[in-house]
Structure formats: C-alpha cells, structure tokens
Amino acid sequence: MTIMTLNKKILIPLLALFLAVAAGGGWFLWQQQQTGKAAAAKAIANAPKQLYTCSMHPFIIREKPGLCPICGMELIKKIQENSAPVARTAEQVSLSPTQRVMANVAVTEATTESLNKEINAVGIVQYDQSRQARITAWVAGRIDKLYLNSVGATVSKGSPVAELYSPDLVTTQEEYLLALKSRNQLKGSSFPSIAQQGEGLVASSKERLKLLGVTNGQIARLEKSGKPGYRLAISSPFSGVVIEKMVQQGQYVAAGELLFNIADLSRVWVELELYENEFSSIRIGQEVEIRSQSSPGSVFTGRIAFLYPFLDPKTRTLKARVEMANPGMKLKPEMFVNAVIKMPLQSAVVVPLTAVIDTGKRQVVWVERSPGVFESRNVQVGQRNSMMVQILSGIESGERVAVSGAYLIDSESQLK
C-alpha cells in the first residue's frame, strides 16, 4: 500500500505537468498560426495591385483590363518598376533606366566653341546697273544698216551696232575739211594771229564732230581720206548682250533717240530680302553663298556691297545688294535664288537646339546631375544657327544636358 500510494503521488503531478505542457504548446502553435495568417493578409493587402495601361497612351492607367478610351486598343499589364521615380525637389526628376529608354532620353556635354550663324534669304538676280548702256543717236538721220538684228545678240566693245546717214553730219565733216585746208594755207602767214585763227577753226570743227558722236579714229580717217563719210558707224561702249532693240533698218531717228539697250552679264547684282530682326547682323563686305534651282549643285559666291536705307512697306523687309561674278552667265536677270549669309560668332557655351525648351516666359535646359537624376535650369540664350544655340548663362561647359526627351522630362516634372 505504501508503494502504490507513493506511485500515485508521483504520477498524478507528472500527468498534470504533461497536460499543462501539451496545452501550452498547442496554444503557442495556434497563436503562431494566427500571426502568420495576419501577416499574410497584411502582405496581400499591401501588395501592389496589378494595373493596366495603353501601349500608345501610357498615361492611361486602369485597375481592370479593358479598352483604351482614346484609341480603343486593348489595355496591357503595367510593368511595376523596382524603384518608382521620385521627384527629389520641385526642379528635379528621377527616371529609371526603363523610363529613359521609353522616353528616348539622350544626353550630351555642353561645349565651348564659336558658331557660324547662318541667315537664309531669298533674292532676285538683277542687271549690274554700272554695266548697262543705252546706245542713242547723237545726230538726226536714217538707219542705213543694223549689225544687231535681235534681242539677245552679243556685241563686243568698240564694234559697230548700226550705220547712220545724216545730212548734218556730212555738212560738219565738210566744214572740218575746209578748216584743215584753211589752217594749211594760213600756217605760213607772217602774222601769228592769223595762224592761230586757222588752228582755232580746226579745233572748233573737230569739237563739233565729237559732239555728233564721231570718234577720234573716224576723225583721223577723215583727215587721211580728205572726203566726208556719208555714214556714221555707231559703236558699243562695252561688251554685252542686247536687252532692248528699239529701231529697224531704214528708220529715221531724232537726235538722242534710243537705239539699243546693252547689258554686260559677266557680273550681276542679287537683291536679297531681309527681315527686320536680321538687320543688326548684316554688314557690308560679308560673304554670301547663292544657289539656284536652275544650277543644282553649283554654289556662287559674292559679297554684300550695299544696304538700302529704307524698308519695303508691303513686305517689311530691307534689301541688301550682293555684287558677284556670273561665270557662264548661269544667273539670269529676274531669276529667283536662295542665299545663305554666314557670320562667325564669338566663342561661348553651346548646346544643341533640341536641348532648350521655350515656355514662352523662360528658356529651360534639363541637366543630368547624377545618373538618372535631371535638374531644370533657367538659361539665357544668345545667337543660334540651324543646329546649335549659345548659352550666355545658366549652365557651364562640360555639364551633361538632355538633348532628346527633354519635353517628356519636363512633363514628368509638371505631373510631380
């Protein structure tokens, strides 16, 4: 009895302890299970939702699949970025590598160099007015012969263009021959005044012939032959092309009447039309490149010789005259041409034109401060050409600026 009683006293506490431990372990396991379920539920609640977007309009984001409200395309699953873009400040934007590729963002370094500014203008080829001449009749008479029968005919300097018969011219030649004969007769006089009078008659008669258009060579031939010529050859003052023909053979003309209009086309003028905002950059002596559609691939060069002191009230443009050679006479008067005026500018910080965003009130350039982080800078721009623009203030040489996708970066900044 004593042993059985002792065993009962030991077994009962052990059994109670075992039951207590089993109950505690079960409660602990149940508590862990509940905690795990709660954590899983919290993780599910905090997990990012699957969003849907349009491949053509990525700003369209929906929680359920469907159609794009703009283009009607089926929405696709939006790829969640590992690190979402964060606006560091009001003027900074961070882009992930995927966003940079989708936005086609490209950067380049700002450099210090001198630009060649180009001003494009249109112009019209004109005659060189210093190389035009009007051939007129110096004395009234009849056109007995024409050497130039059509407009466009070429003529050399000193060559005859027409022969004119004039009774007044014949009379003046006879007077000159009489004056020569009188001078020879009075030359041997013992009275110097009489000899001088003979010289005076010859000089006055010769001057009258010159006033009628007779050249020194023609006068010399008259003295040699001793007979008056019944036809006066009218010569061209220089080489050129007939641009106007006003008379016919056999026609009677009055003194001073126009016979031909001749122009030398070996050199021409090109009158350019320049807008008001381009006046300050134009200087006399600047080189100009001229291109014509009639001569593709050919480039003609000239220099600005004159700036007209007034504007055209209809077009609000100023004319600049370019004087230039015309090899092969490829440039025809009244022909339209394109001109490029190149002007070297002072050295300055320059960036591509696409890097500058003009908001209307300010000019902005996005500078990459660190990989993927862009900062906006207000800049002051200077002169520009077709590809580059000067930056007078706002960025320094060597800084990396966005030259492609800058508008998308600016849009991202506005959304933030």
C-alpha positions as CSV (number, residue, x, y, z in Angstrom):
1,M,0.0,0.0,0.0
2,T,2.7,2.3,0.8
3,I,4.4,1.8,-2.6
4,M,1.2,2.2,-4.5
5,T,0.3,5.3,-2.6
6,L,3.8,6.7,-3.4
7,N,3.4,5.9,-7.1
8,K,0.1,7.7,-7.2
9,K,1.6,10.7,-5.6
10,I,4.3,10.9,-8.2
11,L,2.3,10.0,-11.3
12,I,-0.5,12.5,-10.7
13,P,1.7,15.6,-10.6
14,L,3.7,14.3,-13.6
15,L,0.5,13.8,-15.5
16,A,-0.7,17.2,-14.6
17,L,2.6,18.7,-15.8
18,F,2.4,16.9,-19.1
19,L,-1.1,18.1,-19.7
20,A,-0.1,21.6,-18.9
21,V,2.9,21.5,-21.3
22,A,0.7,20.0,-24.1
23,A,-1.9,22.7,-23.6
24,G,0.7,25.4,-23.7
25,G,2.3,24.1,-26.8
26,G,-1.0,23.8,-28.6
27,W,-1.9,27.4,-27.6
28,F,1.6,28.6,-28.9
29,L,1.1,26.8,-32.2
30,W,-2.3,28.2,-32.6
31,Q,-1.0,31.7,-31.8
32,Q,1.8,31.4,-34.4
33,Q,-0.7,30.2,-37.0
34,Q,-2.9,33.2,-36.4
35,T,0.0,35.6,-36.5
36,G,1.1,34.0,-39.9
37,K,-2.3,34.4,-41.3
38,A,-2.5,38.0,-40.2
39,A,1.0,38.8,-41.7
40,A,-0.1,37.1,-45.0
41,A,-3.3,39.0,-45.1
42,K,-1.4,42.2,-44.4
43,A,1.2,41.4,-47.1
44,I,-1.6,40.7,-49.6
45,A,-3.3,44.0,-48.6
46,N,-0.1,45.9,-49.0
47,A,1.0,44.2,-52.2
48,P,0.8,46.5,-55.3
49,K,-2.3,46.0,-57.4
50,Q,-2.0,44.8,-61.0
51,L,-2.6,47.9,-63.1
52,Y,-3.3,48.1,-66.8
53,T,-2.2,50.8,-69.3
54,C,-2.3,51.6,-73.0
55,S,0.9,51.0,-75.1
56,M,0.1,54.1,-77.2
57,H,-1.0,56.3,-74.3
58,P,1.0,55.3,-71.2
59,F,-0.7,58.0,-69.0
60,I,-3.9,55.9,-69.2
61,I,-3.9,53.7,-66.1
62,R,-6.8,51.4,-65.0
63,E,-7.2,48.8,-62.3
64,K,-9.0,46.4,-64.6
65,P,-8.4,45.2,-68.2
66,G,-10.4,46.8,-70.9
67,L,-10.1,49.2,-73.9
68,C,-8.2,52.5,-74.1
69,P,-10.7,55.4,-74.0
70,I,-8.6,57.3,-76.6
71,C,-7.5,54.9,-79.3
72,G,-9.7,51.9,-78.4
73,M,-6.7,49.5,-78.1
74,E,-6.8,46.7,-75.5
75,L,-5.1,47.6,-72.3
76,I,-1.9,45.7,-71.3
77,K,-0.5,44.9,-67.9
78,K,1.6,47.7,-66.5
79,I,5.1,46.6,-65.5
80,Q,5.9,47.6,-61.9
81,E,9.2,49.3,-61.5
82,N,11.6,48.2,-58.8
83,S,12.1,51.7,-57.8
84,A,9.4,54.2,-58.7
85,P,10.5,57.7,-59.9
86,V,10.6,60.2,-57.1
87,A,10.7,64.0,-57.5
88,R,13.7,65.0,-55.5
89,T,12.7,68.7,-55.5
90,A,10.3,70.8,-57.4
91,E,13.0,71.2,-60.1
92,Q,14.4,67.6,-60.2
93,V,13.1,64.4,-61.7
94,S,14.5,60.9,-61.4
95,L,14.0,58.4,-64.2
96,S,14.6,54.7,-64.0
97,P,16.6,53.0,-66.9
98,T,13.3,51.6,-68.4
99,Q,11.7,55.1,-68.4
100,R,14.8,56.6,-70.0
101,V,14.6,54.1,-72.8
102,M,10.9,54.5,-73.3
103,A,11.2,58.3,-73.3
104,N,14.2,58.1,-75.7
105,V,16.3,60.4,-73.4
106,A,19.7,61.2,-74.7
107,V,22.3,63.5,-73.1
108,T,25.4,65.3,-74.4
109,E,28.0,67.6,-72.9
110,A,27.8,71.4,-73.3
111,T,30.9,72.7,-75.0
112,T,32.6,76.0,-75.6
113,E,33.1,76.9,-79.2
114,S,32.4,79.6,-81.8
115,L,29.4,79.2,-84.1
116,N,28.8,80.3,-87.6
117,K,25.4,81.9,-87.7
118,E,23.5,81.5,-90.9
119,I,20.8,83.8,-92.3
120,N,18.7,82.3,-95.1
121,A,17.2,84.7,-97.5
122,V,15.6,84.8,-101.0
123,G,16.8,87.1,-103.7
124,I,16.3,88.2,-107.3
125,V,19.0,88.4,-109.9
126,Q,19.3,91.9,-111.4
127,Y,21.4,93.7,-114.0
128,D,24.5,95.3,-112.8
129,Q,23.5,98.9,-113.3
130,S,27.1,100.0,-113.6
131,R,27.4,97.7,-116.6
132,Q,24.4,98.9,-118.6
133,A,24.4,101.3,-121.5
134,R,21.8,102.9,-123.8
135,I,23.1,103.5,-127.3
136,T,21.4,106.6,-128.8
137,A,21.6,108.6,-132.0
138,W,23.8,111.6,-131.4
139,V,22.5,113.2,-134.6
140,A,19.3,113.0,-136.5
141,G,19.3,110.8,-139.6
142,R,18.4,107.5,-141.2
143,I,19.4,104.0,-140.1
144,D,21.0,102.6,-143.2
145,K,22.4,99.4,-141.7
146,L,21.9,97.4,-138.5
147,Y,24.6,95.0,-137.2
148,L,22.4,93.8,-134.4
149,N,19.1,92.4,-135.5
150,S,17.5,90.8,-132.4
151,V,17.3,91.0,-128.6
152,G,19.9,88.6,-127.0
153,A,22.6,89.2,-129.6
154,T,26.1,89.7,-128.2
155,V,28.3,92.6,-129.0
156,S,31.9,93.4,-128.3
157,K,33.3,96.7,-127.1
158,G,34.1,99.1,-129.9
159,S,32.3,97.0,-132.6
160,P,29.6,98.8,-134.7
161,V,25.9,98.3,-133.9
162,A,24.5,100.5,-136.7
163,E,25.4,102.9,-139.5
164,L,23.6,106.3,-139.7
165,Y,23.2,108.6,-142.6
166,S,22.8,112.3,-141.5
167,P,23.0,115.4,-143.7
168,D,24.1,117.4,-140.7
169,L,27.0,115.1,-140.1
170,V,28.1,115.4,-143.8
171,T,28.0,119.2,-143.5
172,T,30.0,119.2,-140.3
173,Q,32.7,116.9,-141.9
174,E,33.0,119.2,-144.9
175,E,33.4,122.2,-142.6
176,Y,36.2,120.3,-140.8
177,L,38.0,119.6,-144.1
178,L,37.7,123.3,-145.1
179,A,39.2,124.2,-141.7
180,L,42.1,121.9,-142.2
181,K,42.7,123.4,-145.7
182,S,42.5,127.0,-144.3
183,R,44.9,126.1,-141.5
184,N,47.4,124.8,-144.0
185,Q,47.1,128.0,-146.0
186,L,47.4,130.3,-143.0
187,K,50.2,128.4,-141.4
188,G,52.8,130.3,-143.5
189,S,51.4,133.7,-142.7
190,S,53.8,136.2,-141.1
191,F,51.1,137.3,-138.7
192,P,50.9,134.9,-135.7
193,S,47.3,135.9,-135.0
194,I,46.2,134.7,-138.5
195,A,48.0,131.3,-138.0
196,Q,46.3,130.9,-134.6
197,Q,42.9,131.7,-136.2
198,G,43.4,128.7,-138.5
199,E,44.2,126.5,-135.6
200,G,41.1,127.7,-133.8
201,L,38.8,126.9,-136.7
202,V,40.2,123.3,-136.9
203,A,39.8,122.8,-133.1
204,S,36.2,124.1,-133.1
205,S,35.2,122.0,-136.2
206,K,36.8,118.9,-134.6
207,E,34.8,119.5,-131.3
208,R,31.6,119.7,-133.3
209,L,32.3,116.3,-134.9
210,K,32.9,114.8,-131.4
211,L,29.6,116.2,-130.2
212,L,27.9,114.4,-133.1
213,G,29.4,111.1,-131.9
214,V,32.4,110.9,-134.3
215,T,35.3,109.1,-132.6
216,N,39.0,110.2,-132.8
217,G,39.7,107.2,-135.1
218,Q,36.9,108.2,-137.5
219,I,38.3,111.8,-137.5
220,A,41.8,110.5,-138.3
221,R,40.4,108.5,-141.2
222,L,38.6,111.6,-142.4
223,E,41.8,113.7,-142.4
224,K,43.6,110.9,-144.3
225,S,40.9,110.5,-147.0
226,G,40.0,114.1,-147.4
227,K,36.5,113.1,-148.2
228,P,33.4,113.2,-145.9
229,G,31.8,109.9,-145.0
230,Y,28.1,109.6,-145.7
231,R,27.5,107.0,-143.0
232,L,28.5,107.3,-139.3
233,A,29.2,104.0,-137.6
234,I,27.7,103.9,-134.1
235,S,29.8,101.7,-131.7
236,S,29.1,99.9,-128.5
237,P,30.8,101.3,-125.3
238,F,31.5,97.8,-123.9
239,S,30.8,94.1,-124.4
240,G,27.4,92.8,-123.5
241,V,24.1,91.5,-124.6
242,V,21.3,93.4,-126.3
243,I,18.3,93.5,-123.9
244,E,16.3,96.1,-125.9
245,K,16.2,96.8,-129.6
246,M,14.2,100.0,-130.4
247,V,14.8,100.6,-134.2
248,Q,14.5,99.0,-137.6
249,Q,16.7,99.3,-140.6
250,G,15.7,102.3,-142.7
251,Q,14.0,104.1,-139.8
252,Y,14.5,107.8,-139.3
253,V,15.6,108.8,-135.8
254,A,15.9,112.0,-134.0
255,A,18.9,113.2,-132.1
256,G,19.0,111.5,-128.7
257,E,16.6,108.7,-129.7
258,L,17.3,105.3,-128.1
259,L,18.6,102.6,-130.5
260,F,19.7,99.8,-128.2
261,N,19.9,98.9,-124.5
262,I,23.0,96.7,-123.8
263,A,24.0,95.0,-120.5
264,D,27.2,93.2,-119.5
265,L,26.1,90.0,-117.8
266,S,29.6,88.8,-116.7
267,R,28.7,90.4,-113.4
268,V,25.3,90.7,-111.8
269,W,23.6,92.0,-108.7
270,V,21.4,89.9,-106.4
271,E,19.0,91.8,-104.3
272,L,18.2,90.0,-101.0
273,E,15.1,90.4,-98.9
274,L,16.0,90.6,-95.2
275,Y,13.6,90.7,-92.2
276,E,13.8,93.4,-89.5
277,N,15.2,91.1,-86.8
278,E,18.1,90.3,-89.1
279,F,19.3,93.9,-89.8
280,S,21.7,94.1,-86.8
281,S,23.7,91.1,-88.0
282,I,24.3,92.2,-91.6
283,R,27.4,94.1,-92.6
284,I,28.8,95.4,-95.8
285,G,31.5,93.0,-97.1
286,Q,30.0,89.8,-95.7
287,E,30.3,86.8,-97.9
288,V,27.1,85.3,-99.3
289,E,26.5,81.9,-100.9
290,I,24.0,81.9,-103.8
291,R,22.2,78.8,-105.0
292,S,19.8,78.5,-107.9
293,Q,17.4,75.7,-108.8
294,S,18.4,76.0,-112.5
295,S,22.0,75.0,-111.5
296,P,21.7,72.3,-108.8
297,G,24.9,71.6,-107.0
298,S,26.5,74.9,-108.1
299,V,27.4,77.5,-105.4
300,F,28.1,81.1,-106.4
301,T,29.7,83.5,-104.0
302,G,29.5,87.2,-103.7
303,R,29.7,90.0,-101.1
304,I,27.2,92.5,-99.7
305,A,28.1,95.8,-101.4
306,F,25.1,98.0,-100.3
307,L,22.3,98.1,-97.8
308,Y,19.3,100.1,-98.9
309,P,18.4,102.8,-96.4
310,F,14.6,102.2,-96.5
311,L,12.2,99.3,-96.0
312,D,9.7,97.9,-98.4
313,P,6.3,99.0,-96.8
314,K,4.5,96.0,-98.2
315,T,6.9,93.1,-97.2
316,R,8.5,94.9,-94.2
317,T,11.9,93.8,-95.5
318,L,15.2,95.5,-96.2
319,K,17.1,94.9,-99.4
320,A,20.7,94.1,-99.5
321,R,22.7,94.2,-102.7
322,V,25.2,91.5,-103.5
323,E,27.7,92.0,-106.3
324,M,29.1,88.9,-107.8
325,A,30.7,87.3,-110.9
326,N,28.4,85.3,-113.2
327,P,30.6,82.6,-114.8
328,G,29.0,81.2,-117.9
329,M,26.1,83.6,-117.4
330,K,24.2,80.9,-115.5
331,L,22.4,83.5,-113.4
332,K,19.7,85.2,-115.4
333,P,18.2,88.6,-114.5
334,E,14.8,88.2,-112.7
335,M,15.7,84.7,-111.6
336,F,14.8,83.7,-108.0
337,V,17.7,82.4,-105.9
338,N,18.4,81.2,-102.3
339,A,21.1,82.9,-100.3
340,V,23.0,82.0,-97.1
341,I,24.9,84.6,-95.2
342,K,27.5,83.0,-92.8
343,M,28.7,85.1,-89.9
344,P,31.3,83.8,-87.3
345,L,30.2,84.4,-83.7
346,Q,32.3,84.8,-80.5
347,S,33.2,81.7,-78.6
348,A,30.6,80.7,-75.9
349,V,29.0,77.7,-74.3
350,V,26.8,76.0,-76.9
351,V,24.2,73.1,-76.8
352,P,22.0,71.6,-79.4
353,L,18.8,73.4,-80.2
354,T,16.7,70.5,-79.0
355,A,18.1,70.9,-75.5
356,V,16.4,74.2,-74.9
357,I,12.7,74.2,-74.0
358,D,11.0,77.6,-74.6
359,T,8.0,78.0,-72.4
360,G,7.2,81.5,-73.6
361,K,8.3,83.2,-70.5
362,R,11.6,81.4,-70.0
363,Q,14.1,79.0,-71.6
364,V,14.8,75.8,-69.7
365,V,17.6,73.2,-70.0
366,W,17.5,69.8,-68.1
367,V,20.9,69.0,-66.7
368,E,21.8,65.5,-65.6
369,R,23.2,66.0,-62.0
370,S,23.7,62.2,-61.4
371,P,22.8,59.1,-63.4
372,G,19.0,59.3,-64.0
373,V,18.5,62.5,-62.0
374,F,17.8,65.6,-64.0
375,E,17.6,69.2,-62.8
376,S,16.0,72.1,-64.7
377,R,18.0,75.3,-65.3
378,N,16.7,78.6,-66.5
379,V,19.1,79.8,-69.2
380,Q,19.7,82.9,-71.2
381,V,20.2,82.1,-74.9
382,G,22.2,84.0,-77.4
383,Q,22.7,83.6,-81.2
384,R,21.9,80.3,-82.9
385,N,22.3,78.5,-86.2
386,S,20.4,75.6,-87.7
387,M,21.7,73.1,-85.1
388,M,23.3,74.8,-82.1
389,V,22.5,77.7,-79.7
390,Q,24.7,79.9,-77.5
391,I,24.0,79.7,-73.7
392,L,25.0,83.0,-72.1
393,S,24.2,82.0,-68.5
394,G,22.6,79.1,-66.7
395,I,25.0,76.2,-67.4
396,E,28.7,75.6,-67.7
397,S,30.9,73.9,-70.2
398,G,31.2,70.2,-69.5
399,E,27.7,69.7,-67.9
400,R,25.6,67.0,-69.4
401,V,22.2,68.2,-70.8
402,A,19.2,66.3,-72.2
403,V,19.0,66.7,-76.0
404,S,16.3,64.2,-76.6
405,G,13.2,63.5,-74.5
406,A,13.6,66.8,-72.6
407,Y,9.9,67.6,-73.2
408,L,8.9,64.3,-71.5
409,I,11.2,65.1,-68.6
410,D,9.6,68.5,-68.3
411,S,6.1,66.9,-68.5
412,E,7.1,64.4,-65.7
413,S,8.2,67.4,-63.6
414,Q,4.9,69.1,-64.1
415,L,3.0,66.0,-63.1
416,K,5.0,65.7,-59.9
